[in-house]
């Protein structure tokens, strides 16, 4: 909202919702293409195009998931620092230290949860943590907005910087709605598969986006152009309430990261033949070394470049646009070559060209944002 303002922000969120629903619906309709269920995105791409497309799609997914994981580690570190600042001197605990602690907790959780289906009760806790954060952030923002004097909603920056931040914000918008792993998430859905996937998508992009809208609009209304990337840094209220919100944000980030890291864990487990009891010495030591090493690299990158908004921009640009919009439209054309009319094919090609251009432009904008922030804050900055 900050780089887009009220009009651009509201329209952008609604438009991003609509196009994300459309693109994911295309993927859902291809889930059983060729009479086979494709429970991995890369499997679907490989089935349609061949082995090279399988590798390219997996590379894009890897980048997407790595950057999402980095974002969650930064978010967890920001929440942990906010908790520390409520009770002790804020300057004593730097953000890189909090990110390192968050990364360690993420690694411990990854070692204890051998596979995605083992999350079980943790998914219930995840929902609870999300609801607590949403309610507290919403209520405190509304209270601050009612008590505050008129806010400044103007878009900050020079004319040139506004262009780059607007393009970067478009990548943030699509990143907020898309994972690049729809087939993996819906791998165990019941028959009829496509019909149930469509029901889930319609629910997610209608009822499911309402909390996102509420928190986003309330936060921007309350604090205007001074709204920080991590909203809880703006809110005022009882210390225990703010602590609860930050703790739930920290815990939810840990669980959410595990979900988005699971495709990488599954790939590594399969490649190295990890089977049998999760507590077997070989399996346990493998998780400690491999998952711990993977998250150590992820944590190092997060601490070195702790710019959450920039990570969202670059991830949306280099992976979300290609995976969710470009590839989905082209796969739909190839899979339905003999069923689509000329007008329908033209529509999909226009989508491919438009989102291809947006991907390139957003990548340039995101790299510029990271370069500017790196000059301003330096590596391992305490934001």
Phi, psi and omega in degrees: 000323185299312179280354183246338183076182184296308185294307181296322181293313181294311179297321180297316179297316181293316179295319179296324177298313184295313183288331177290319176300316181298311183295318180290329175295323176299317178296317181299320181291342179264003187300326180246028181298135180077013180079012182234137174282128180253098187271002173228140181302316182295329176295319178297314179297319179294323179294323183278317188254328185122183188298320182298320178293325176303311182294318180295317180296319178295323177297316178295319177297317180300314178300314181300311183290322178299316181289323175299316179299318178299318178299318179293323178294319176297317179298315178297318178296321178296319179294318179296319178296321179296322176296315181299319182293337180289334188241339181227178179297123185300326184287347184285328182247106181282155180301317179303324178294319179295322177295320178297318178295317179299317178298321178296317179295320177300319179293318178298319179294319180296325179289324183281334181253100189293329180208169188299319182292346179279356179299318173047246185295338180296333177293325175295316176298322179301314178298316179298314180299319179297316181296318179299313179299313184299313183296313182294313180299320181293311183296313181294324178295316179297318178299315179296321181295322179292323184275339188280153173290175180306136182263162176265117180253012180290150180281121184286158174105169177283174180300319180293314181294328178297322179297312181292319180291327177294316178295318177297324179295329177297323176291323176300320183296313181288329177297322183297334186254349191231149183244337185073016180216039179303313180300323180293319180294323184264020187297329184252017182292148184280159175290148353287124192298305185297317180299317180289326175296320179295320177300316180296319180294317179298320179294314182298319185268011171238283180294320185295334182272350183300314177301321178298314178301314185300310183293318181296310183292319180295318180295316180291322177297322184284326189237352176062216184288353177270003180299130179275163179301318177263104191303324184294347174287344180267328193288153174242149181162182178305141183301318183294328179290315179295323178297318180298317180297317180291322178294318178294324176296320178297310183293320179296324179296322179297313181292315182298320178301318181299322179298315183280344175271347186300320177302323177291318178298316181297319179297314181292319179298316181293317182299323184260011173067038180278112181221172175085203186297135179293338182266359176300143187304316181299314183292318180294315180294326177297315180296321179298312185285309188281308179293320178298319178294318179300314181287334175295317177296316179299318180293320179300313179297319181296317180289326181290322181232075187276046183256092188300314180297323179292322178297321178296319181295311184292325179293315178299323184288310190268346181227317183293314177303307181296315185292311190275326188251309183290306184295320181298316179294319182290320177298322180295322177297312183296317183290332183242035185309318185267000183252339184272143175281170179298322179294318179295319177297318178300319180300314180292322178293324175297320176298315180300313181294317181296311182287335172295316176297317180297323179297315179295313182296318181291328177295315178299315181296317181293319178297322177296317179298317180295319179297317179295314181294325179295324177290324183285318190250340185068168179296151181054043183288150175260089185276000000 
